[in-house]
Amino acid sequence: MSFFYAGTELVGTYITERNGSAVVKLDNGYNIGVGETALTSVEAVSAAAVSPVSIEEDPDLPEFSIISTGGTIASRIDYRTGAVTSQFNADDILRAIPGLSDIGRFRSDVLANILSENMTPAMWSELAGKIYEEIKNGVSGVIVTHGTDTMSYSSAAVSFMLKTPVPVVFVGSQRSADRPSSDNVMNGLCSAGAAGSDLGEVAVVMHATTNDDYCAIHRGTRVRKMHTSRRDAFMSVGVPPIGRVDYPSLKVTLTPDAVKRGSCEAELNNTLEERVGLLTFYPGMSPDMISAYSGYAGLVLSGTGLGHVSGSCVGELKSLIDDGTEIVMTSQCLNGRVCDRVYDTGRDLLHIGVIEGEDMLPEVALVKLMWVLGQGKDPEIVKSLMQTDLFGEMGRCTKHGL
């Protein structure tokens, strides 16, 4: 619509009515509220009369799948509260990023419409199963839109549950679509570029810099969100990214370490043991914090340095292990591997049966232990699998797959 406001003709899109004012998105990306007395509509279209824009697709382009779980990339302003809320579905995302239709044909499905703090292990299993179905149906790649706060948990979980011959790309945005600085369009287009590439594993694709120049492709088991709000918040930890997608050309460059398309057949093992916890040690922590996990099948500790907790916690850890809880030690340090053979406390932990988590990120160790215990609970097999690099979760290793 075009309209006059304070004597100036402006062009924008009607969004909603709020407290007697029309909320309009200007072409520069900003939203304004326009009171009835100040607005003289020149070419107005009521909200009820606006129908969704149809998406024309080229039948000669490859077919991809978009699975929406919500998050900021699928959000807009809730004018009831003034906060960002997850409201878009997968088709809305296609309309919000029209350039996607130049890259391929897209099937779309909504698995959930949540902010990512509400993600659960049960949803991870359902998501892996849905991705598997899409791969078996012949899509060239799968894009999962996801909130950024827990996206690294989900990408790691799917990495363990699903062997994939095609790219499975997680993507989100740090800033919602109705903000001028939103990263949703670039991230969305780059994710589609990665989904059509020669990649053959689970990855996260997000802004690599604060500029709109390229996105990094991060392995799904080695990535972490490192900043609350910056557009380049995601980084590969302990290893370099496995590729990049230049923008706006969408040229994809993969490293030699990236798993290539067609390297395996699709295989789904999405049973998880949800009775697994993650506990960060801190100085002065009461051993009662550990005993609270009594009855759990597994516990991942985020210890200090080389993988330590205080000596006062060792007794409670032994009690858990004696009762059948598998305990894996990781480090709060972002780089380097656990080694409990250097100091006395570490040797005590090894003696009671704590499993060294090598250089896995604590949250990755959590979802891996859920998955390993979901496949079986033989202690020797659990220990062997937890100390074996399966899908690139151990940065110092390069082998992938069972």
C-alpha positions as CSV (number, residue, x, y, z in Angstrom):
1,M,0.0,0.0,0.0
2,S,1.0,3.6,-0.5
3,F,-0.2,6.3,1.9
4,F,0.5,9.8,3.1
5,Y,1.9,10.3,6.6
6,A,2.8,13.7,8.0
7,G,2.6,15.1,4.5
8,T,5.0,12.6,3.0
9,E,3.9,9.8,0.7
10,L,5.3,6.4,1.9
11,V,5.1,2.9,0.6
12,G,4.8,-0.1,2.8
13,T,2.9,-3.3,3.6
14,Y,0.0,-3.5,6.0
15,I,0.7,-6.0,8.8
16,T,-2.0,-5.7,11.4
17,E,-4.1,-3.3,13.5
18,R,-2.9,-2.5,17.0
19,N,-4.7,-0.3,19.5
20,G,-6.5,1.6,16.8
21,S,-3.4,2.1,14.6
22,A,-2.3,0.4,11.4
23,V,1.0,-1.3,11.7
24,V,2.9,-0.9,8.4
25,K,6.2,-2.3,7.3
26,L,8.1,0.3,5.2
27,D,10.2,-0.7,2.3
28,N,13.3,0.1,4.4
29,G,12.3,-2.7,6.7
30,Y,11.1,-0.6,9.7
31,N,7.6,-0.9,11.1
32,I,5.6,2.1,12.1
33,G,2.2,2.7,13.6
34,V,-0.1,5.0,11.7
35,G,-3.1,6.5,13.4
36,E,-6.4,6.8,11.5
37,T,-6.3,10.6,11.6
38,A,-2.8,10.7,10.1
39,L,-3.3,8.1,7.4
40,T,-4.9,8.9,4.1
41,S,-4.8,5.7,2.1
42,V,-4.0,6.1,-1.5
43,E,-3.8,2.5,-2.5
44,A,-4.7,0.4,0.6
45,V,-5.6,-3.3,0.7
46,S,-7.2,-4.6,3.8
47,A,-5.6,-7.4,5.7
48,A,-8.5,-9.7,5.1
49,A,-8.3,-9.2,1.3
50,V,-4.6,-10.1,1.1
51,S,-4.1,-13.7,0.0
52,P,-0.8,-15.6,0.2
53,V,1.5,-15.1,-2.7
54,S,1.6,-18.2,-4.8
55,I,5.0,-19.8,-5.3
56,E,5.9,-20.7,-8.8
57,E,8.4,-23.5,-9.2
58,D,10.5,-24.6,-12.1
59,P,9.9,-28.4,-12.6
60,D,13.4,-28.8,-14.0
61,L,15.0,-27.8,-10.7
62,P,16.0,-30.4,-8.0
63,E,13.6,-31.0,-5.2
64,F,14.4,-30.2,-1.6
65,S,12.5,-30.4,1.7
66,I,12.1,-27.7,4.3
67,I,11.1,-29.0,7.7
68,S,10.2,-26.2,10.1
69,T,10.6,-26.4,13.8
70,G,10.1,-22.7,14.5
71,G,12.7,-20.3,15.9
72,T,13.5,-16.8,15.0
73,I,13.8,-17.6,11.3
74,A,10.2,-18.5,11.5
75,S,9.1,-15.7,13.7
76,R,7.6,-12.2,13.5
77,I,6.6,-9.6,16.0
78,D,3.6,-10.5,18.2
79,Y,1.8,-7.1,18.4
80,R,-0.1,-8.3,21.5
81,T,3.1,-8.4,23.5
82,G,5.7,-6.6,21.4
83,A,7.9,-9.6,21.6
84,V,9.1,-12.0,18.8
85,T,7.1,-15.1,18.6
86,S,7.3,-18.2,16.4
87,Q,4.4,-17.9,14.0
88,F,5.5,-18.8,10.5
89,N,5.1,-22.1,8.8
90,A,7.3,-23.6,6.2
91,D,5.3,-22.1,3.3
92,D,5.6,-18.7,4.9
93,I,9.4,-19.1,4.9
94,L,9.3,-19.8,1.2
95,R,7.3,-16.6,0.6
96,A,9.6,-14.6,2.9
97,I,12.7,-15.8,0.9
98,P,11.5,-15.7,-2.7
99,G,15.0,-16.4,-4.1
100,L,14.6,-20.0,-2.9
101,S,12.4,-20.7,-5.9
102,D,15.3,-20.0,-8.2
103,I,17.4,-22.7,-6.5
104,G,15.0,-25.6,-6.5
105,R,11.5,-27.0,-5.8
106,F,10.6,-27.3,-2.2
107,R,8.4,-29.6,-0.2
108,S,7.5,-28.1,3.2
109,D,6.3,-29.5,6.5
110,V,5.9,-28.1,10.0
111,L,7.2,-30.5,12.6
112,A,6.8,-27.9,15.4
113,N,6.3,-24.2,15.8
114,I,8.3,-23.5,18.9
115,L,11.2,-21.4,20.3
116,S,14.2,-23.7,20.6
117,E,14.3,-23.8,24.4
118,N,11.2,-25.9,24.1
119,M,12.9,-28.6,22.0
120,T,12.9,-32.1,23.6
121,P,14.7,-35.4,22.9
122,A,11.4,-36.9,21.7
123,M,11.2,-34.1,19.1
124,W,14.8,-34.9,18.0
125,S,13.7,-38.5,17.4
126,E,10.7,-37.4,15.5
127,L,12.7,-34.9,13.5
128,A,15.3,-37.6,12.5
129,G,12.5,-39.9,11.4
130,K,10.9,-37.1,9.3
131,I,14.2,-36.3,7.6
132,Y,14.7,-40.0,6.9
133,E,11.3,-40.2,5.2
134,E,12.1,-37.2,3.0
135,I,15.4,-38.7,2.0
136,K,13.7,-42.0,1.1
137,N,11.2,-40.0,-0.9
138,G,14.1,-38.8,-3.1
139,V,14.8,-35.2,-2.2
140,S,18.2,-33.8,-3.0
141,G,18.7,-32.2,0.4
142,V,16.9,-31.3,3.6
143,I,16.7,-27.9,5.3
144,V,15.7,-27.8,8.9
145,T,14.7,-24.3,10.2
146,H,15.4,-24.1,13.9
147,G,15.9,-21.7,16.7
148,T,19.5,-20.8,17.3
149,D,19.7,-21.3,21.1
150,T,19.6,-25.1,21.0
151,M,20.3,-25.7,17.4
152,S,23.7,-27.3,18.1
153,Y,22.0,-29.9,20.4
154,S,19.6,-30.8,17.6
155,S,22.2,-31.0,14.9
156,A,24.3,-33.3,17.0
157,A,21.4,-35.5,17.9
158,V,20.3,-35.9,14.3
159,S,24.0,-36.6,13.3
160,F,24.0,-39.6,15.6
161,M,20.5,-40.9,14.7
162,L,20.7,-40.5,10.9
163,K,23.2,-41.6,8.3
164,T,22.5,-39.5,5.3
165,P,23.7,-39.6,1.7
166,V,22.5,-36.0,1.1
167,P,23.0,-32.7,2.8
168,V,20.9,-32.1,6.0
169,V,21.3,-28.4,6.8
170,F,20.2,-26.7,10.0
171,V,19.6,-23.0,9.6
172,G,18.2,-20.2,11.8
173,S,18.5,-16.5,12.2
174,Q,19.6,-14.3,15.0
175,R,17.2,-11.5,14.1
176,S,13.6,-11.8,13.0
177,A,12.4,-11.2,9.5
178,D,10.7,-7.9,10.4
179,R,14.0,-6.3,11.4
180,P,16.1,-4.5,8.8
181,S,19.2,-6.3,10.0
182,S,17.6,-9.7,9.8
183,D,19.9,-12.5,8.6
184,N,17.0,-14.8,7.7
185,V,17.2,-14.2,3.9
186,M,21.0,-14.7,3.5
187,N,21.0,-17.6,5.9
188,G,18.1,-19.2,4.1
189,L,19.5,-18.8,0.7
190,C,22.9,-20.1,1.8
191,S,21.3,-23.1,3.4
192,A,19.6,-23.9,0.1
193,G,23.0,-23.6,-1.6
194,A,24.5,-26.0,0.8
195,A,21.6,-28.4,0.5
196,G,22.2,-28.6,-3.2
197,S,26.0,-29.1,-2.9
198,D,28.1,-32.2,-2.8
199,L,27.9,-32.4,1.0
200,G,26.8,-35.7,2.6
201,E,26.4,-35.1,6.3
202,V,24.5,-33.0,8.9
203,A,25.6,-29.4,9.1
204,V,24.7,-26.0,10.4
205,V,24.8,-23.0,8.0
206,M,24.9,-19.5,9.5
207,H,26.6,-16.1,8.9
208,A,30.4,-16.4,9.2
209,T,31.0,-12.7,9.6
210,T,29.0,-9.6,10.6
211,N,28.9,-8.7,6.9
212,D,26.6,-10.2,4.3
213,D,29.4,-11.9,2.5
214,Y,29.4,-15.6,3.2
215,C,28.0,-18.3,5.5
216,A,30.1,-21.0,7.2
217,I,29.2,-24.7,7.0
218,H,29.8,-26.2,10.4
219,R,29.8,-30.0,11.1
220,G,26.7,-30.8,13.2
221,T,28.7,-32.3,16.0
222,R,31.4,-29.6,16.4
223,V,29.4,-26.4,16.4
224,R,28.4,-24.0,19.2
225,K,26.5,-20.7,19.5
226,M,29.2,-18.3,20.9
227,H,27.3,-15.1,21.2
228,T,23.8,-14.2,22.3
229,S,22.8,-11.9,19.4
230,R,25.6,-11.3,16.8
231,R,24.8,-12.6,13.3
232,D,28.1,-14.5,13.2
233,A,27.4,-16.2,16.5
234,F,28.1,-19.8,15.4
235,M,31.6,-21.2,15.3
236,S,33.2,-24.6,14.8
237,V,35.0,-25.6,18.0
238,G,38.4,-27.3,17.8
239,V,38.2,-27.7,14.0
240,P,37.7,-25.4,11.1
241,P,34.3,-25.2,9.3
242,I,33.8,-27.9,6.7
243,G,32.9,-25.4,4.0
244,R,31.5,-22.0,3.1
245,V,28.7,-20.6,0.9
246,D,29.5,-17.3,-0.7
247,Y,26.8,-14.7,-0.9
248,P,25.1,-13.7,-3.1
249,S,26.6,-16.1,-5.7
250,L,25.8,-19.1,-3.4
251,K,29.0,-20.8,-4.6
252,V,29.8,-23.7,-2.2
253,T,33.3,-24.7,-1.3
254,L,33.8,-27.8,0.8
255,T,37.0,-28.8,2.6
256,P,38.6,-32.3,2.0
257,D,37.4,-33.3,5.4
258,A,33.7,-32.8,4.6
259,V,31.7,-36.0,4.1
260,K,30.6,-36.1,0.4
261,R,27.2,-36.8,-1.0
262,G,26.4,-40.4,-1.6
263,S,29.0,-41.7,0.8
264,C,26.5,-44.0,2.5
265,E,22.9,-45.3,2.3
266,A,20.2,-43.6,4.4
267,E,19.9,-45.4,7.8
268,L,17.8,-44.4,10.8
269,N,18.5,-45.3,14.4
270,N,16.5,-42.8,16.4
271,T,16.0,-44.5,19.8
272,L,17.2,-42.3,22.6
273,E,17.6,-42.9,26.3
274,E,16.2,-39.7,27.8
275,R,17.3,-40.4,31.4
276,V,20.6,-38.7,30.8
277,G,21.8,-35.5,32.5
278,L,24.4,-32.8,32.1
279,L,26.0,-31.3,35.1
280,T,28.6,-28.5,35.2
281,F,31.0,-28.7,38.1
282,Y,31.8,-25.6,40.1
283,P,34.1,-24.9,43.1
284,G,32.3,-25.8,46.3
285,M,29.6,-27.9,44.6
286,S,27.9,-30.2,47.0
287,P,28.0,-33.9,46.3
288,D,24.3,-33.8,46.8
289,M,24.1,-32.3,43.3
290,I,25.5,-35.6,42.0
291,S,23.3,-37.8,44.1
292,A,20.2,-36.0,42.6
293,Y,20.9,-38.0,39.4
294,S,20.3,-41.3,41.2
295,G,18.3,-43.6,38.9
296,Y,19.5,-41.9,35.7
297,A,20.9,-44.1,33.0
298,G,23.7,-41.7,32.2
299,L,25.4,-38.4,33.3
300,V,27.8,-36.2,31.5
301,L,30.0,-34.1,33.7
302,S,31.4,-30.8,32.4
303,G,34.6,-30.7,34.6
304,T,37.4,-28.3,35.0
305,G,40.6,-28.4,32.9
306,L,41.6,-31.9,31.9
307,G,38.4,-33.2,33.3
308,H,38.2,-32.8,37.1
309,V,35.7,-32.4,40.0
310,S,36.6,-32.0,43.6
311,G,37.7,-35.0,45.6
312,S,34.5,-34.7,47.8
313,C,32.4,-35.7,44.7
314,V,34.2,-38.9,43.9
315,G,32.3,-41.0,46.5
316,E,28.9,-40.0,45.1
317,L,30.1,-40.6,41.5
318,K,31.2,-44.1,42.5
319,S,27.7,-44.8,44.1
320,L,26.0,-43.8,40.8
321,I,28.3,-46.0,38.8
322,D,27.8,-48.9,41.1
323,D,24.1,-48.5,40.7
324,G,24.4,-48.6,36.9
325,T,24.7,-45.0,35.8
326,E,27.2,-44.4,33.0
327,I,29.3,-41.3,33.7
328,V,31.2,-39.4,31.0
329,M,33.7,-36.7,31.7
330,T,34.1,-33.7,29.4
331,S,35.8,-30.3,30.0
332,Q,34.5,-26.8,30.4
333,C,37.5,-25.7,28.2
334,L,36.4,-25.2,24.6
335,N,39.7,-26.6,23.2
336,G,41.8,-29.6,24.2
337,R,40.9,-33.1,25.3
338,V,40.2,-34.7,28.6
339,C,43.0,-36.6,30.2
340,D,42.5,-37.9,33.7
341,R,45.9,-39.5,34.1
342,V,47.8,-36.4,35.0
343,Y,46.5,-35.6,38.5
344,D,45.4,-37.7,41.4
345,T,41.8,-36.7,41.1
346,G,41.7,-37.8,37.5
347,R,43.2,-41.1,38.3
348,D,40.6,-41.6,41.1
349,L,37.8,-40.9,38.6
350,L,39.2,-43.4,36.1
351,H,39.6,-46.0,38.9
352,I,35.8,-45.8,39.8
353,G,34.8,-46.1,36.1
354,V,34.3,-42.6,34.8
355,I,34.6,-42.6,31.0
356,E,36.8,-40.0,29.4
357,G,34.9,-38.0,26.8
358,E,38.0,-37.0,24.8
359,D,37.4,-33.6,23.3
360,M,33.7,-33.7,22.8
361,L,31.7,-30.7,23.6
362,P,29.6,-31.3,26.8
363,E,26.3,-30.9,25.0
364,V,27.4,-33.2,22.2
365,A,28.5,-35.8,24.7
366,L,25.0,-35.5,26.3
367,V,23.1,-36.3,23.1
368,K,25.7,-39.0,22.1
369,L,25.3,-40.7,25.4
370,M,21.5,-40.6,25.0
371,W,21.9,-42.2,21.6
372,V,24.5,-44.8,22.7
373,L,22.4,-45.9,25.6
374,G,19.4,-46.0,23.3
375,Q,21.1,-48.7,21.3
376,G,22.0,-50.8,24.3
377,K,23.4,-50.7,27.8
378,D,26.3,-53.1,27.9
379,P,28.9,-51.1,29.9
380,E,31.8,-52.2,27.7
381,I,30.0,-51.3,24.5
382,V,28.9,-48.0,25.9
383,K,32.5,-47.1,26.9
384,S,33.8,-48.2,23.5
385,L,31.3,-46.2,21.5
386,M,31.7,-43.1,23.7
387,Q,35.4,-43.1,23.1
388,T,35.1,-43.8,19.3
389,D,34.7,-41.0,16.8
390,L,31.4,-41.8,15.0
391,F,30.3,-38.7,13.2
392,G,33.1,-36.2,13.6
393,E,32.3,-35.3,17.2
394,M,35.9,-35.7,18.3
395,G,37.7,-32.9,16.7
396,R,41.1,-34.5,16.7
397,C,39.8,-37.5,14.7
398,T,38.8,-37.6,11.0
399,K,37.0,-41.0,10.7
400,H,33.2,-40.9,10.3
401,G,30.5,-43.6,10.7
402,L,30.3,-46.8,12.6
